[in-house]
Amino acid sequence: EYVYEDADGQTEVMPLWTPPTPPQDDSDIYLDSVMCLMYEAAPIPEAKLPPVYVRKERKRHKTDPSGRKKKQRHGEAVVPPRSLFDRATPGLLKIRREGKEQKKNILLKQQAPFAKPLPTFAKPTAEPGQDNPEWLISEDWALLQAVKQLLELPLNLTIVSPAHTPNWDLVSDVVNSCSRIYRSSKQCRNRYENVIIPREEGK
């Protein structure tokens, strides 16, 4: 015990818990009195044990699209769900195909404003000079092939699908692979719209 005496003469006793030390001899048996408070030596009798908990399974009711529960009457035949591997009949496939074609036609009609060819009154071509040298025939050919073959776009750049737009950076890279000077994506676009399209259309 730790005993403390203050100035008024009052003593304060505080118990100390020390770690167990190695036994000095056979009669020195260490017993922690606190350990006796934790567990009882005798097991609890069966009568005092709580009842075994069994989790109940929740009943699942089939619901129709309206949200009302479907009652299963006794004796009714249960209809199994349709297999994922059932093959569609030719008639059903035809109906699906016609529906897809109708959707495609509607989309093309809606995209008609996008599908107009570029106007012929485009910007006048820049005069060739020291900063803008004349295009070689190989550069024009690379430009035309990049748009038609690589990008798979029509000559007049008609946009059939809103996502299928010209990638002028890619066209510029293709042209620069066979060019003696650098042609930017803007220069490639101007050259194609103002020179290549009229030339190919015979204007």
C-alpha positions in Angstrom: 0.0 0.0 0.0 1.1 3.6 -0.7 0.5 5.8 2.3 0.5 9.5 1.9 0.3 12.0 4.8 -0.6 15.7 3.9 0.2 18.9 5.9 -3.0 18.7 7.9 -2.1 15.3 9.3 -4.6 13.3 7.2 -3.3 10.1 5.8 -4.4 8.7 2.4 -3.9 5.0 1.6 -3.8 3.8 -2.0 -3.4 0.1 -2.9 -0.7 -0.8 -5.4 -0.8 -3.6 -7.9 2.6 -4.9 -8.8 3.5 -7.5 -11.5 4.0 -11.1 -10.2 7.5 -11.9 -9.2 9.2 -15.3 -9.7 8.5 -17.6 -6.7 11.1 -17.6 -4.0 10.5 -21.2 -2.9 7.8 -24.0 -3.2 5.6 -22.4 -0.6 5.5 -19.1 -2.5 2.4 -19.5 -4.6 1.2 -16.4 -6.4 -2.6 -16.0 -6.5 -4.2 -13.0 -8.1 -7.4 -12.3 -6.1 -8.9 -10.3 -8.9 -8.9 -13.3 -11.2 -11.4 -15.1 -9.0 -14.0 -12.4 -9.7 -14.0 -13.1 -13.5 -15.2 -16.6 -13.9 -17.0 -19.2 -11.9 -15.4 -22.6 -11.8 -18.8 -24.5 -12.1 -20.6 -24.3 -15.5 -24.0 -22.7 -15.8 -27.0 -25.1 -15.5 -29.0 -25.9 -18.6 -32.2 -24.3 -17.1 -30.5 -20.8 -16.9 -29.3 -20.9 -20.5 -31.2 -18.6 -22.9 -33.3 -20.3 -25.7 -31.5 -21.1 -29.0 -32.2 -18.3 -31.5 -33.4 -19.5 -34.9 -33.5 -16.8 -37.6 -36.8 -16.8 -39.4 -36.8 -16.7 -43.2 -38.6 -13.7 -44.7 -41.5 -14.7 -47.0 -40.9 -13.5 -50.6 -44.0 -12.6 -52.6 -44.0 -12.3 -56.3 -45.1 -8.9 -57.4 -46.5 -7.9 -60.8 -45.6 -4.6 -62.5 -48.5 -2.8 -60.8 -46.9 -3.5 -57.4 -49.7 -5.7 -56.1 -48.9 -9.0 -54.6 -49.9 -12.0 -56.7 -51.8 -14.7 -54.8 -50.9 -18.2 -55.6 -54.0 -20.4 -55.4 -53.7 -24.0 -54.4 -53.6 -26.3 -57.4 -52.5 -23.7 -59.9 -49.7 -24.6 -62.3 -46.6 -22.6 -61.7 -45.3 -21.0 -65.0 -41.4 -21.1 -65.0 -39.5 -18.0 -66.2 -38.5 -18.0 -69.9 -35.0 -19.4 -70.5 -32.3 -17.0 -71.7 -31.3 -19.6 -74.3 -34.6 -19.7 -76.1 -34.1 -18.9 -79.7 -36.2 -16.2 -81.3 -38.6 -17.3 -84.0 -38.0 -16.0 -87.6 -41.2 -13.9 -87.4 -40.0 -12.2 -84.2 -36.5 -11.5 -85.7 -38.2 -9.9 -88.7 -40.3 -7.6 -86.4 -37.2 -6.6 -84.5 -35.3 -5.9 -87.8 -38.1 -3.7 -89.0 -38.2 -1.8 -85.7 -34.5 -1.2 -85.9 -34.8 0.1 -89.5 -37.6 2.4 -88.5 -35.5 3.8 -85.6 -32.6 4.3 -88.0 -34.8 6.2 -90.5 -36.2 8.4 -87.7 -32.6 9.2 -86.5 -31.5 10.1 -90.0 -34.4 12.4 -90.4 -33.6 14.1 -87.1 -30.0 14.5 -88.2 -30.9 16.0 -91.5 -29.8 19.5 -90.4 -26.3 18.1 -89.7 -26.1 16.2 -93.0 -26.0 19.3 -95.2 -22.8 19.6 -97.3 -20.5 22.5 -96.7 -21.5 25.7 -98.5 -19.5 26.5 -101.6 -18.8 30.1 -100.6 -16.0 29.1 -98.3 -13.1 31.4 -97.3 -10.8 32.4 -100.1 -7.6 30.4 -100.1 -4.6 32.2 -98.6 -2.1 33.5 -101.1 1.1 31.3 -101.2 4.1 33.1 -99.8 7.1 32.7 -97.7 5.1 31.8 -94.6 2.6 29.6 -96.5 4.4 27.7 -99.3 2.5 26.1 -102.2 1.2 22.6 -101.5 2.8 19.7 -103.3 0.6 17.2 -105.2 1.8 14.5 -102.7 0.5 16.6 -99.8 -2.9 17.0 -101.5 -3.1 13.3 -102.2 -2.2 12.4 -98.6 -4.8 14.9 -97.4 -7.5 13.4 -99.6 -6.6 9.8 -98.6 -6.5 10.6 -94.9 -10.1 12.0 -95.0 -11.6 9.4 -97.3 -9.7 6.2 -96.4 -8.5 6.7 -92.8 -11.4 8.7 -91.4 -13.9 7.0 -93.8 -15.8 10.3 -94.4 -17.5 11.3 -97.7 -15.8 13.8 -100.0 -18.0 16.7 -98.9 -17.6 15.9 -95.2 -21.3 15.1 -94.7 -21.8 14.1 -91.1 -24.1 11.1 -91.0 -23.6 10.4 -87.3 -23.0 13.3 -84.9 -20.1 11.4 -83.3 -18.4 10.8 -86.7 -16.6 14.2 -87.2 -13.3 14.9 -89.0 -10.2 14.6 -86.9 -8.0 17.3 -88.4 -5.1 16.7 -86.0 -4.9 13.1 -87.3 -5.1 14.4 -90.9 -2.3 16.8 -90.2 -0.1 14.0 -88.9 -0.7 12.0 -92.0 0.1 14.9 -94.3 3.2 15.8 -92.3 4.6 12.3 -92.7 5.2 13.0 -96.4 5.5 16.8 -96.3 8.6 18.9 -96.6 7.2 21.6 -94.2 4.8 21.4 -91.3 1.1 21.7 -92.1 -1.1 22.5 -89.1 -4.6 21.0 -88.6 -6.1 24.4 -89.5 -4.1 24.6 -92.7 -5.2 21.1 -93.7 -8.8 21.9 -93.0 -8.7 25.1 -95.1 -6.9 23.4 -97.9 -9.4 20.5 -98.0 -12.5 22.7 -97.8 -11.3 25.5 -100.2 -9.2 23.5 -102.8 -9.6 19.7 -102.6 -13.5 19.6 -102.5 -14.0 22.0 -105.4 -11.3 20.2 -107.4 -12.7 16.8 -106.8 -16.2 17.9 -107.6 -15.0 19.4 -110.9 -15.9 23.0 -110.0 
